[in-house]
Amino acid sequence: MLAHLVAQATQQDFKQMSLETGRGPAFEPALALYRGNGFRDGGPCADYAASAFSQFLRLDL
């Protein structure tokens, strides 16, 4: 699914993809997936605000 979303964003000439996820052991598998596909730490995106629970990642396309 992630590869499909990245491919669609690339096809539509997006320059960047951003996402928000949580912190803690339950989120480690998702973080490994995102980071393994090139996502890096980034700042808040969309309408999300920085918080102690949220973390943000981005992928330059």
VENRA-V16672 format. One record per run of one state. SS is the DSSP state (hx for helix, st for strand, lp for the rest). FROM is the first residue (numbers start at 0). TO is the last residue. Records with the same first field share a line. If there is no record, write none. Layout:
# VENRA-V16672
SS->FROM-TO, FROM-TO
This chain:
# VENRA-V16672
lp->0-0, 11-14, 21-23, 36-38, 42-53, 60-60
hx->1-10, 24-35
st->15-20, 39-41, 54-59
